Amino acid sequence: MSERPTKLIAENRRARFEYAIGDVIEAGLVLRGTEVKSMRMGKANIAESYAAEEGGELWLVNADIPEYGKAHGQLNHERRRPRKLLLHRRQVNKLMGAIQREGMTVVPLKLYFNTDGRAKIELALAKGKKLHDKRETEKKRDWQRDKARLMRDRG
């Protein structure tokens, strides 16, 4: 029996630079058919999106999934509509508590299809970094790059 690999659709690489990442949770998404088809073509952007609480549920806000070109105008979806996140009640309560009490943010890290072909999103509980923390991260990354270059040149 062959396993289907996970197919990465979109990644929020900026999130690891802008935020100190805490707990990571996988969630499902409530999507329309044209959104799934557009995502299967590899078109989506989660760079500016975040999860917000509304009515005791979590919603993915500002995720950009372009319209599916082959669908008729009426059947297509809105690009940046809020999309409901599918989580267990305990997970929702944990995330909402961290947002309200500790001033944290829920940011998406990856959007992908899992091995069953279902659209999933990897969410992280994150706290915004200060400017000096961002500089520190950049210094560490530069040093790792220089160190790898030196080791490669030495043999």
Backbone as CSV, one residue per row, in Angstrom:
resi,resn,N_x,N_y,N_z,CA_x,CA_y,CA_z,C_x,C_y,C_z
1,MET,0.845,-1.175,0.000,0.000,0.000,0.000,0.894,1.244,0.000
2,SER,0.686,2.138,-0.939,1.539,3.331,-1.027,0.920,4.496,-0.265
3,GLU,1.753,5.203,0.462,1.322,6.373,1.224,1.395,7.602,0.326
4,ARG,0.362,8.439,0.395,0.407,9.701,-0.343,1.146,10.722,0.512
5,PRO,2.115,11.404,-0.068,2.847,12.409,0.727,1.989,13.641,0.976
6,THR,2.339,14.396,2.022,1.628,15.643,2.275,2.075,16.656,1.234
7,LYS,1.135,17.429,0.746,1.436,18.419,-0.291,1.328,19.810,0.318
8,LEU,2.459,20.491,0.403,2.492,21.837,0.957,1.903,22.819,-0.054
9,ILE,0.966,23.643,0.412,0.327,24.626,-0.457,0.915,26.006,-0.197
10,ALA,0.968,26.385,1.082,1.486,27.711,1.434,2.190,27.621,2.783
11,GLU,3.221,28.434,2.947,3.968,28.473,4.194,4.161,29.922,4.605
12,ASN,4.014,30.185,5.891,4.193,31.534,6.427,5.587,31.599,7.048
13,ARG,6.609,31.830,6.220,7.992,31.826,6.690,8.289,33.052,7.553
14,ARG,7.569,34.116,7.330,7.782,35.355,8.073,7.352,35.210,9.543
15,ALA,6.432,34.301,9.817,5.906,34.139,11.175,7.005,33.767,12.167
16,ARG,7.938,32.919,11.768,9.012,32.505,12.681,9.964,33.658,12.983
17,PHE,10.029,34.649,12.104,10.869,35.818,12.343,10.135,36.856,13.187
18,GLU,8.858,37.053,12.917,8.074,38.080,13.597,7.598,37.674,14.993
19,TYR,7.436,36.372,15.236,6.843,35.885,16.482,7.726,34.850,17.160
20,ALA,7.620,34.782,18.490,8.193,33.686,19.256,7.125,32.594,19.267
21,ILE,7.416,31.469,18.626,6.440,30.409,18.422,6.349,29.530,19.670
22,GLY,5.107,29.268,20.093,4.846,28.397,21.238,4.274,27.073,20.768
23,ASP,3.110,26.700,21.298,2.457,25.439,20.944,2.009,25.452,19.485
24,VAL,2.122,24.292,18.832,1.701,24.143,17.440,0.567,23.123,17.386
25,ILE,-0.503,23.466,16.687,-1.692,22.617,16.595,-2.096,22.485,15.131
26,GLU,-2.542,21.280,14.749,-3.074,21.061,13.404,-4.590,21.205,13.458
27,ALA,-5.151,21.922,12.495,-6.598,22.132,12.451,-7.114,21.877,11.042
28,GLY,-8.377,21.536,10.968,-9.041,21.398,9.682,-9.665,22.721,9.287
29,LEU,-10.115,22.812,8.052,-10.734,24.029,7.528,-12.059,23.696,6.874
30,VAL,-13.046,24.576,7.020,-14.304,24.446,6.295,-14.131,25.237,5.005
31,LEU,-14.125,24.523,3.876,-13.863,25.146,2.576,-14.977,24.840,1.587
32,ARG,-15.075,25.675,0.568,-15.988,25.423,-0.543,-15.221,24.667,-1.627
33,GLY,-15.938,24.081,-2.559,-15.314,23.269,-3.611,-14.317,24.035,-4.462
34,THR,-14.652,25.285,-4.809,-13.737,26.059,-5.654,-12.463,26.430,-4.896
35,GLU,-12.575,26.572,-3.563,-11.383,26.862,-2.759,-10.436,25.670,-2.759
36,VAL,-10.997,24.465,-2.644,-10.183,23.257,-2.654,-9.494,23.104,-4.006
37,LYS,-10.230,23.338,-5.078,-9.645,23.203,-6.416,-8.529,24.209,-6.636
38,SER,-8.727,25.425,-6.167,-7.701,26.449,-6.279,-6.468,26.055,-5.466
39,MET,-6.691,25.498,-4.276,-5.568,25.066,-3.437,-4.842,23.873,-4.050
40,ARG,-5.563,22.991,-4.701,-4.914,21.844,-5.359,-3.982,22.302,-6.476
41,MET,-4.272,23.466,-7.042,-3.388,24.038,-8.061,-2.196,24.747,-7.408
42,GLY,-2.152,24.761,-6.081,-1.025,25.341,-5.361,-1.133,26.833,-5.144
43,LYS,-2.345,27.365,-5.220,-2.523,28.811,-5.088,-3.177,29.156,-3.761
44,ALA,-2.426,29.762,-2.870,-2.944,30.260,-1.597,-1.859,31.086,-0.936
45,ASN,-2.274,32.005,-0.068,-1.319,32.845,0.649,-1.834,33.048,2.074
46,ILE,-1.008,32.676,3.062,-1.408,32.819,4.467,-0.473,33.775,5.205
47,ALA,0.308,34.549,4.470,1.316,35.414,5.087,0.713,36.480,5.994
48,GLU,-0.431,37.018,5.655,-1.028,38.105,6.433,-2.217,37.640,7.267
49,SER,-2.409,36.334,7.386,-3.593,35.835,8.066,-3.331,35.524,9.535
50,TYR,-4.429,35.363,10.274,-4.386,35.051,11.693,-5.707,34.407,12.078
51,ALA,-5.758,33.824,13.264,-6.994,33.215,13.745,-7.630,34.135,14.783
52,ALA,-8.937,34.326,14.656,-9.672,35.196,15.580,-10.856,34.423,16.161
53,GLU,-11.246,34.801,17.372,-12.363,34.159,18.061,-13.639,34.944,17.779
54,GLU,-14.689,34.205,17.455,-15.994,34.841,17.257,-17.081,33.818,17.572
55,GLY,-17.894,34.150,18.545,-19.008,33.268,18.911,-18.564,31.923,19.458
56,GLY,-17.463,31.883,20.173,-16.978,30.632,20.750,-16.278,29.721,19.760
57,GLU,-16.007,30.216,18.562,-15.316,29.435,17.537,-14.114,30.211,17.046
58,LEU,-13.172,29.504,16.425,-12.006,30.166,15.833,-12.178,30.229,14.319
59,TRP,-11.830,31.377,13.759,-11.945,31.624,12.324,-10.600,32.059,11.767
60,LEU,-10.263,31.580,10.585,-9.054,32.017,9.885,-9.421,33.269,9.100
61,VAL,-8.767,34.367,9.436,-9.092,35.666,8.857,-7.961,36.102,7.925
62,ASN,-8.336,36.668,6.791,-7.406,37.293,5.850,-6.524,36.316,5.082
63,ALA,-6.887,35.039,5.027,-6.156,34.089,4.187,-6.620,34.297,2.749
64,ASP,-5.682,34.352,1.835,-5.992,34.650,0.440,-5.946,33.375,-0.397
65,ILE,-7.123,32.903,-0.817,-7.217,31.774,-1.740,-7.853,32.322,-3.011
66,PRO,-7.072,32.449,-4.096,-7.599,33.050,-5.326,-8.778,32.270,-5.900
67,GLU,-9.592,32.959,-6.675,-10.743,32.315,-7.294,-10.272,31.247,-8.278
68,TYR,-11.079,30.206,-8.412,-10.787,29.120,-9.344,-11.199,29.566,-10.739
69,GLY,-10.286,29.579,-11.656,-10.511,30.144,-12.983,-11.577,29.464,-13.805
70,LYS,-11.764,28.156,-13.655,-12.697,27.423,-14.499,-14.120,27.397,-13.956
71,ALA,-14.341,28.002,-12.789,-15.683,28.031,-12.201,-16.449,29.246,-12.721
72,HIS,-17.769,29.121,-12.765,-18.595,30.247,-13.160,-18.568,31.302,-12.069
73,GLY,-18.798,32.552,-12.407,-18.722,33.664,-11.468,-19.544,33.498,-10.213
74,GLN,-20.784,33.006,-10.335,-21.649,32.876,-9.164,-21.199,31.758,-8.240
75,LEU,-20.589,30.721,-8.798,-20.198,29.560,-7.999,-18.864,29.761,-7.297
76,ASN,-18.116,30.775,-7.691,-16.808,31.010,-7.102,-16.939,31.567,-5.693
77,HIS,-15.841,31.599,-4.984,-15.807,32.054,-3.595,-15.154,33.428,-3.495
78,GLU,-15.316,34.065,-2.350,-14.614,35.317,-2.081,-13.183,34.980,-1.699
79,ARG,-12.241,35.796,-2.166,-10.825,35.509,-1.926,-10.452,35.504,-0.446
80,ARG,-10.856,36.523,0.282,-10.403,36.689,1.668,-11.522,36.513,2.697
81,ARG,-12.461,35.645,2.425,-13.555,35.439,3.371,-13.039,34.720,4.615
82,PRO,-13.664,34.942,5.781,-13.267,34.196,6.988,-13.630,32.723,6.827
83,ARG,-12.722,31.851,7.232,-12.948,30.410,7.113,-12.910,29.775,8.494
84,LYS,-13.891,28.942,8.772,-14.008,28.322,10.087,-12.920,27.265,10.268
85,LEU,-12.312,27.258,11.462,-11.295,26.266,11.799,-11.949,25.129,12.584
86,LEU,-11.576,23.910,12.255,-12.146,22.735,12.913,-11.161,22.228,13.964
87,LEU,-11.526,22.427,15.230,-10.699,22.015,16.359,-11.582,21.370,17.418
88,HIS,-10.969,20.604,18.313,-11.696,20.070,19.460,-12.000,21.219,20.416
89,ARG,-13.073,21.089,21.170,-13.492,22.141,22.106,-12.377,22.483,23.087
90,ARG,-11.648,21.490,23.574,-10.563,21.729,24.525,-9.453,22.580,23.887
91,GLN,-9.148,22.309,22.622,-8.128,23.089,21.918,-8.590,24.528,21.714
92,VAL,-9.854,24.706,21.358,-10.405,26.047,21.164,-10.334,26.826,22.467
93,ASN,-10.733,26.201,23.572,-10.694,26.870,24.874,-9.274,27.260,25.261
94,LYS,-8.325,26.390,24.998,-6.917,26.676,25.318,-6.415,27.879,24.521
95,LEU,-6.690,27.890,23.228,-6.228,28.992,22.369,-6.915,30.301,22.736
96,MET,-8.230,30.268,22.964,-8.957,31.489,23.307,-8.490,32.034,24.655
97,GLY,-8.206,31.148,25.606,-7.692,31.585,26.905,-6.350,32.277,26.772
98,ALA,-5.470,31.733,25.951,-4.151,32.339,25.746,-4.272,33.688,25.038
99,ILE,-5.213,33.800,24.126,-5.411,35.064,23.412,-5.904,36.139,24.380
100,GLN,-6.891,35.794,25.203,-7.511,36.782,26.086,-6.652,37.119,27.302
101,ARG,-6.068,36.122,27.953,-5.320,36.361,29.190,-3.894,36.830,28.941
102,GLU,-3.209,36.172,28.035,-1.776,36.399,27.877,-1.428,37.303,26.700
103,GLY,-2.411,37.755,25.958,-2.154,38.652,24.835,-1.388,38.002,23.702
104,MET,-1.590,36.728,23.504,-0.889,36.018,22.436,-1.731,36.053,21.158
105,THR,-1.137,35.612,20.065,-1.783,35.593,18.764,-1.729,34.176,18.218
106,VAL,-2.733,33.791,17.455,-2.711,32.494,16.781,-2.408,32.763,15.313
107,VAL,-1.224,32.309,14.863,-0.800,32.547,13.484,-0.670,31.215,12.743
108,PRO,-1.044,31.178,11.479,-0.862,29.959,10.690,0.585,29.840,10.220
109,LEU,1.110,28.636,10.253,2.473,28.392,9.791,2.493,27.726,8.417
110,LYS,1.632,26.709,8.232,1.607,25.970,6.967,0.172,25.633,6.595
111,LEU,-0.084,25.598,5.306,-1.359,25.140,4.753,-1.004,23.997,3.812
112,TYR,-1.629,22.828,4.014,-1.237,21.654,3.240,-2.377,20.650,3.159
113,PHE,-2.197,19.671,2.265,-3.098,18.527,2.192,-2.404,17.375,2.903
114,ASN,-3.105,16.704,3.837,-2.493,15.595,4.562,-2.512,14.338,3.700
115,THR,-2.107,13.218,4.273,-2.006,11.979,3.494,-3.373,11.472,3.016
116,ASP,-4.461,11.879,3.697,-5.808,11.501,3.260,-6.365,12.462,2.218
117,GLY,-5.630,13.496,1.867,-6.087,14.465,0.881,-6.965,15.562,1.460
118,ARG,-6.970,15.696,2.769,-7.775,16.738,3.423,-6.928,17.978,3.663
119,ALA,-7.531,19.136,3.489,-6.830,20.402,3.706,-6.661,20.624,5.204
120,LYS,-5.435,20.867,5.629,-5.129,21.110,7.035,-4.289,22.376,7.137
121,ILE,-4.345,22.984,8.308,-3.539,24.166,8.562,-2.825,23.976,9.892
122,GLU,-1.552,24.336,9.923,-0.766,24.245,11.146,-0.778,25.617,11.806
123,LEU,-1.358,25.682,13.001,-1.481,26.934,13.740,-0.487,26.952,14.888
124,ALA,-0.003,28.135,15.231,0.923,28.272,16.350,0.437,29.370,17.278
125,LEU,0.569,29.118,18.557,0.320,30.135,19.570,1.601,30.942,19.663
126,ALA,1.534,32.238,19.386,2.758,33.021,19.256,2.659,34.346,20.000
127,LYS,3.811,34.871,20.357,3.906,36.173,20.997,4.835,37.022,20.137
128,GLY,4.452,38.250,19.868,5.236,39.128,19.011,6.624,39.398,19.575
129,LYS,7.620,39.392,18.705,8.995,39.669,19.126,9.246,41.170,19.122
130,LYS,10.113,41.593,19.995,10.577,42.974,20.006,11.679,43.109,18.956
131,LEU,12.045,44.347,18.645,13.042,44.598,17.615,14.380,43.952,17.951
132,HIS,14.796,44.032,19.225,16.098,43.456,19.583,16.080,41.929,19.475
133,ASP,14.926,41.300,19.699,14.825,39.852,19.528,14.964,39.472,18.059
134,LYS,14.390,40.292,17.180,14.498,40.025,15.749,15.945,40.140,15.292
135,ARG,16.662,41.144,15.821,18.078,41.305,15.478,18.879,40.095,15.945
136,GLU,18.574,39.614,17.136,19.255,38.439,17.677,19.037,37.225,16.781
137,THR,17.804,37.027,16.341,17.481,35.912,15.457,18.266,36.022,14.161
138,GLU,18.352,37.236,13.630,19.088,37.447,12.387,20.580,37.167,12.561
139,LYS,21.143,37.586,13.699,22.560,37.324,13.975,22.837,35.829,14.045
140,LYS,21.962,35.097,14.738,22.135,33.647,14.849,22.067,32.980,13.482
141,ARG,21.114,33.413,12.665,20.963,32.828,11.340,22.193,33.116,10.476
142,ASP,22.715,34.353,10.535,23.909,34.709,9.773,25.110,33.897,10.227
143,TRP,25.256,33.719,11.554,26.381,32.960,12.084,26.295,31.497,11.638
144,GLN,25.112,30.911,11.654,24.950,29.527,11.205,25.322,29.393,9.731
145,ARG,24.932,30.364,8.935,25.257,30.349,7.507,26.760,30.465,7.305
146,ASP,27.413,31.398,8.031,28.863,31.575,7.910,29.612,30.339,8.392
147,LYS,29.139,29.749,9.490,29.782,28.558,10.037,29.712,27.403,9.026
148,ALA,28.537,27.230,8.414,28.379,26.169,7.411,29.292,26.408,6.223
149,ARG,29.429,27.658,5.811,30.300,28.007,4.692,31.763,27.705,5.034
150,LEU,32.193,28.074,6.250,33.563,27.799,6.684,33.841,26.303,6.735
151,MET,32.932,25.525,7.286,33.111,24.080,7.370,33.166,23.437,5.983
152,ARG,32.352,23.940,5.084,32.334,23.400,3.725,33.649,23.711,3.020
153,ASP,34.198,24.919,3.223,35.445,25.316,2.567,36.654,24.559,3.124
154,ARG,36.612,24.207,4.411,37.721,23.507,5.031,37.846,22.078,4.544
155,GLY,36.746,21.517,4.107,36.850,20.159,3.584,35.881,19.295,4.175
